[in-house]
Amino acid sequence: MLSEQMLPNWLKKRAHTTPDRIAMISDEGRNVTFEQLHERVSVVAAKLAAWGIAEGDRVALLMGNKEVTVECIHALAYLGAVVIPLNTRLAKAECLFQVRDAEATFLITDDTYSTQAIAVGKEAALHVSSFSQLSQLKEGYVPIKDHFCLDEVFTIMYTSGTTGDPKGVQLTYGNHWWSAIGSALNLGLNASDRWLVCVPLFHMSGFSILMRSVIYGMGVVLHPSFDVERVHHSLCHDRISHISVVSTMIQQLLDHVDGKTCPNTLRCVLLGGGPAPTHLLERCRDKELPVYQTYGMTETASQMATLAPEDMMRKLGSAGKPLFPAELCIVKEGEQQPVGQAGEIAVRGPNVMKGYWNHPKKNREVFQEGWFYTGDIGKVDEEGFLYVLDRRKDLIISGGENIYPAQIEAIISQHPAVHDVAVVAQADKHWGQVPIAFVSLYSSVEEEELRRHCAASLASYKVPKEVRVVSEIPRNASNKIMRHLLVERLIKEEKR
């Protein structure tokens, strides 16, 4: 049984197996081997033990994409503590909610976020320390965990919270392990592989790369954030084989590359964060950018389905088939749906979370007969390839017709004047709901021009009733549209 399975400490094993391989290249260009990383992590673990952290403690991290963050994450695993990565863009009240909900007792920060961390710690009665303060402590004795129990919780990572309070996703060592194995079985593994990390480490996308690094023996190149010029330079000079991105990052990269090319060392651009517009994927194909659309979430420890290399061109727009250890089906009103019919995506596999922390009612709701119901809408084709249509909660029902905002957004985003777009539902006395589009623009364009643009490709009931120009589409740190803010804006305007 999975609950009885143990594996050697990943980083310690990796440092013994391939000690001289590069584990990490920092933003400053420092090379760190796996043996050096293990030695540094052992020191950090000893200092954390001297501070009082012990096995089973829940420890929050408010840290950016830095070497010390990587060291802290592995050091907490060495101690058997539970890691709670906090989004660095959260407001104080949001941080307070998460540390209290997770029942954290310690908070580690870097100097950049120390002021916010101290304020949160004071109000939540947490032990707070910056990494620089911890480095001054004398090392305490600590028996490093030589093995990880695959059924033990390693991380509590909070959902994006685009609607309502975020929920703590309990991910076990086994969840992270099988996520890494599933990805490797799909994308393959080369000794020369190197993954560029320019997505946040507090996000599942970034965190999962760190897990793959020590499991595969693969180096990571760490960037503090996504900067298109620095990313392109790194792609060309750091022998990058993999990079994880979302649609807006791909758009910027394509615009920056323009007539230039990316080196042939780049073999995988892993595209997540929701359905990507077909025109964007076609542009990637034309530029010979090896983009693989993927489907996953925090609850599945990153990827659940990803296109295989040989299917990238012929199945443009698909998120592929389930990774090897995983399964999925499409369900509507309790019945599995046939090929081509839309419904809710349900998944199961060893990478699916243990459950939401402190949410027994929600767990009973989303777990049914061994399947996890994702809340996403999709369909599969006759070959079993998944096409993700939208989030169930974002579905617009107008006059009995289902409207997927992502489909409208994909069409509007093709207009050259449009920089970003979000479509939400507005209550309507006659139709029940109608779609409203919010756009930010590169250049001026008339509303009717955008509506005509939609009408050329969409059924009349899908054409937005209104198109409103805003300075910026609200997105969270995971780049997901915060639709509830736009809905709230509509509601306030209706009450005036």
N, C-alpha and C positions, 0 to 999 in steps of 0.2 A: 504493500500500500504506500501511497505517496507520503503519508504522515510519518512513515518509518524510514524514509530515505534520507541519507546524509551525503553531503559532498564536501570535499576538502575546501577550506577557505580559498576563495577564488584568486585573490591577489597573491597570497602567500604561495599557493601552488604555481601560479604563473611566474613569480619571481624565481622559483626553483627550476621550472621547466625551461624558460627562455629569459634568463636574467639580463642579457645584454641587448635585447630588443628595445626599441624606443616605445615607451608607454605614452608619453605626452610631450608635445611641443607647446610651450607656453606662448602667450601673446607677445612676450618679450623675446621669443626665439630660443629659450632655454630647452635643451633636450634632457628628458628624464627617462632613464631606463626602468624596466619593471623592478629590478633589484633595488635601485635607488628609491623608487616610489614605495616599495615595501618597507625599506628602512625609515623613510620619512614618516610614513603612516604609523609605523610602530611607535615612533617617538611621540607623535600627536596623540595616539591612543593612551600612552602612559601619562601624558599631561592631562588629558580629559579624565582619566581615572583619578589623578591627584586632585582634580577639581571636584570630584564626587560622582561622576557619571558611572553607572554600573549596568550590568545586564538587565534588560527589560525596561530601562528608563526611556521615556519618550522625549526626544530632543529635537527642537525646532531649529532650522537653519534659515537665517535671513542674509543671504550672501549672493554675490554676483558670479559670473563665469570666470573664476580665478583658480589658480593652482591650489590655494589653501582650501577652497571649497571641495575640490576633488579629494584632497587629503582628509578632510573632516568626514566626508561621506564614508570612505573606506575605514577610517579609524573607528567610527561608530559601529560599523559591522564587526570590526575586530573585538569590540567590547560586548557585542550582542544587544546594543541599544536600538530603538526604533527611530528611524529618520523621518522628520516631518519638514519637507522643503516648503518654504514660504515664498510666494510670488513677491518679488521685490517692488512691484508696482502697487501693491495693496495699500489702502489707506489704513491708518492706525486702528480704526474700528474693525476693519476686515481681518487684520492680523490678530486682534484680540479675540474675535470670534473663533478663529481656527485653533489658536493655542489652547483656548479654554475648552473647546469642543474635543480636541485630541487629548486633553488632560496632560499636556506637556509640563515638564518640571524644569527644563533647561532651555536656554535660547543662546545660540552662537551666532555671531554676526561678524562681518568684516568692517573695516573702518568707514567705508562708504555709507553704511546703513546703521551705524552705532547709535546715533541720536534717536532714530525711530525705534530701534530695538530696546534701548534703555527705557523709553516712554512706555512701550508695550509691557516690558518686564515688570516695571513698577506697578502698573495697574493690574496685571495678571498674577503678581506675586511669583515671578519666575526668577531663577538664577540666570543672570545674563553676563556674558563676557564676549569681548571681541577676540578675534584670533590672535591679534598682537599681544593682548594681555595674557592669553593662555600660554603663549610661547615663553613667557617669563617664569612660568611655574616650574618647580622642580618635578622631575618625572616620578610618578608613583609606580609601584609594582602592579602589573596587570597580566593575568594569564590570557594571552591572545586566543580567541576561539580558533581551534584548528579545523573545525567542521561546522557547516551550516545545515540545520534541519530544514528541509525544503518546505515544510508546512508552517514554519514560524514566520510571523509577520516581520518584514524588514522595513517597509515604508508605509506611511499613511500620507497619501498625496491627495490634495483636495481638488475636486472638479472645478471647472472654470467658473461656475456660478453665474452664467449668463442670465439665468432666471432663478430667483429665490436664493436661499443660502446654499453655499457649496457643501458637498458631502465628502467626508473622509474616505478615500478608497484604500482598503487594506490589501496590500500586495505582499505576498510571501517571497521568500528566496526562490521557491519553486516557480512562482509566476515569472519572476525576472529571468530565471534560468531558461525556462521553456520559450519565453519570448525571444531570447537571444538565439537559441537553437533553431527555432522555427525560421527566423530571418536568415540564418546561415544556410539552412537547407534549401532556401528559395534563391538567394542571391549568390550563393557560392562563397568560397573563402580562399584568399591567396595570402601567402606569407608577407607580401608587399603592401597589403591593404592598409589604408590610412583614412580615417574618418574626420572630416572637418566639422567641428562643433561651433555653430554660430547661432543656435537656438538656445533658450535658457535651460540651465541645468535643473532649475526647479520645475520645469515642465517635463512631462513623460518623454517627449521626443529627445531632449538633451540627456536626461538621466539614463535612458535606456542605452545610449551610446557608450556611457561609462561602463555599464554592465557588460556590453558586448566586448569592450576593449580588453578587460581582464579575462573574460571567458575565451575569447578568440586568440589573445596575444596580439592584438591590433593597436597600433598607435593612434592617438587622437591629437588633432591640432586645435587648440583652444582659442577661440575668439571671444572677447567680452560681449559682443553683440553682432548683429548683422550690419555690416557696412559693405556696400556693393563693391567699392574699389578694392578694399582690403581682401574681400572674399575672392574676387577675380584674381588678384595678385597671388593669393595663397593657392588657388587652383592651378595656376601656371608654374609656381615655383616650389611648392611643398609636396609634390607627388601625391596629391589627394586622389583617392579612388572613390570615396563616397561622401555625400553631403546630404543632410536632411533640411528640407525647406517647406514653406507654404506658398500658396499661389502668388501673393504679393511680392515675395522675395524672388520667385522665378521671373516675374514680370520685370523687376528692376534689373536682374542679372541679364536678361535678354536685351533690354534697352542698352545696358552698358556694353555688352559684348558686341552687339551690332555686327559689324563686318569682321570682327575678330573671331578666333576660334578657341575652344578649350582644349587642353592637351589630351592625348589619348590615354593618359593614366586614369582619367575620370571615367569610371564605368557605371556609376549609379548616382542619379539625383533622385532621392526618395521624397516624393511629394505627398504630403499629408495635409490635415487641417480642413477636410471637407471636399466636396465635389469640385473639380477644376473645370473651368470653361473649356469647351472643345477647341475653340480657336486658339487658346493658349497652348494646349497640347499639340495642336497642329504646327504652331510656330516653333515649338521645341523640336518637333520632328524635322521640320525644314532646316533648323539650325544644327541638326545632328546632336542635340543635347540628350543624353541617355536618361530620360525621365521615366520613373516608375511610379504610377499612381498607387497609393496604398490606403487602406481603410483600417483604422484602429482608434483606440481611445485610452484614457487613463485606466479604465476598468479592465482592459485587456493587456495591460503592461506594454503598450505601444501597438505594433502591427497585429492585425487579425487576418487580413487578406492583402496580398500584394501581387501585382503582375509579375509573372516570370519573364526573364529576359527575352525568350523567344516569342513572347506574345505582345510585346510592347507596341509594335506597329499595327498589327492586325486587329487588336482589341482596344483601340484608342478610346479613352473615356471610361474604361472599366478599371475597377480596383483589384481585378484578378480573382484568383481562387483562394480559399482558406489556406493558410500556412499548414505545413505538414501535420503538426499535432492538433490542429483545430478543425472545427466543423461549423457550418452555418446553415440556416434555413430561413425561408420567408413565410411569415405567419400573418393571417388576417382573420379576426374573429375566432381565434382558437384553431383554425385549420391551416395546414401547410399549403402554400400556394403553388400552382403549376408554373412552368416556364413562362416568363414574360409578364407575369402578373405581379403588381406592386403589393407590398405589405411590410410589416415590421421585421427588421433583421434580428434574428435570435442566434446566439453563438454559444459554443461550449468548447472547453479544452483546458489544459493545465496552465495556460497563461491567463485565464479569467480570474479576476480578483476573488479573494476569500469572502468579501462582502463589504458593505458600507459600515463604517465605525458608528456604533450607537444608533443604528437605524433598523431595528428588527422588522418593523412594519414595511419599510421600503424594500428590504431584502426579500421578504415574502412576496412582494409585488413583482420584483424584477427577475427573481429566480423561480422558474416553473419547470418541474420534471427534469431538472438538470440543465436546462437552457437558461441563459441570461438574455433577457429582452432589452435590447439596446436603446429603444426609443427612436431609432433611425429608420427611414423608409428606403427600401431598395427592391431590386428584382434581379433574377438570374436568367441568363440566356440558355439556349439549348445545350451549350457546352459546359454550363455551370459557372460562368464568369459573373461576378457580382457587379452591379451598377448601383451606386448609391444615389438616391434621388434627393433626399432632404431629411431634416429632423422632423419627427412626428409632431412635436409640439409647435413647429413652425408652419405646418400644413394649413393652407387657406381653403376653406370650403365655401364656394360661392355658387348659390343656386343649385346645390347638390353636386357640383363639379369640384374635384380635387385640383388644387393649384399648388405647385411646388415653387416656392420663392427662388430656389437655386436655379431653376430653369429660366425664369425671367431675368435674374441677375446675370446669367451667362450671356443672354442676348444683349442686354443693355451694355454690358462691359465691352462688347465688340465695337461700340461706337467710339470713334477716335477722340471725341471731346470728353469722354467719361474716364475719370481716374479711379473711382470706387463707387460701389452701389450696394444697397440693401433694400430688400422688399419685405414689407410687413402687411398684416391684415388690418383693415379698418372696418368697424361695424357699419352695416348698411341695412336700412329698414326693408328694402325690397329683396336684396340678394343674400342677406345674412352677413356676408363679409365680401370685401373687394380688396384687391391688391393696391398698395400705395408704394411708390418707389422713392427712395432718398438717394441722391447722387452728389458726389463731389466731382468737380470738373477740372480738366486741364485748360479748357477754353470755353467761351460762352456758346450756349446752344439753346434754342427755343424748346419749351416743353413739348409742343406739338411735333417737333422734329423727332424727339426721342420716342414719342408714342407711335409715330408712323414707322419708325425703325423697328419697334416691337411688333406692330401689326403685320409687317412683312414676313415675320417668322412664327408668330404665335396666334392661337385662336383668339377671337375677339374678347372672350371673357377673361383671358390671361393678361391682356394689355392693361397696364396700370391705370387706374382711374385718375390718379394725379402723379406728377413727378415733381418732387421738391428738391431744391438745391440747398445743400448744407456745406459748411466749410470742411467737415471731416465726418466720416462714418465711424461711430463709436465701436472700438474693438478692444478686447482684453489682451493680456500679455501673451495669450496663446493664439492671437490673431483671429479669434472667433468674433463674429458680429454680435454685439450686445443689443439684440432686437428689442428687448424689453424697454430700453431707454427711448427708442423711437416710438414704440407703442404708447408709452407714458406721455410722450410729447403730443401725440395725436389726441389722447384722452383729455389732456389739459386744454388743448385748443378747442375741443368740442364743448367743454364746460364754460368757456368764456362767453 
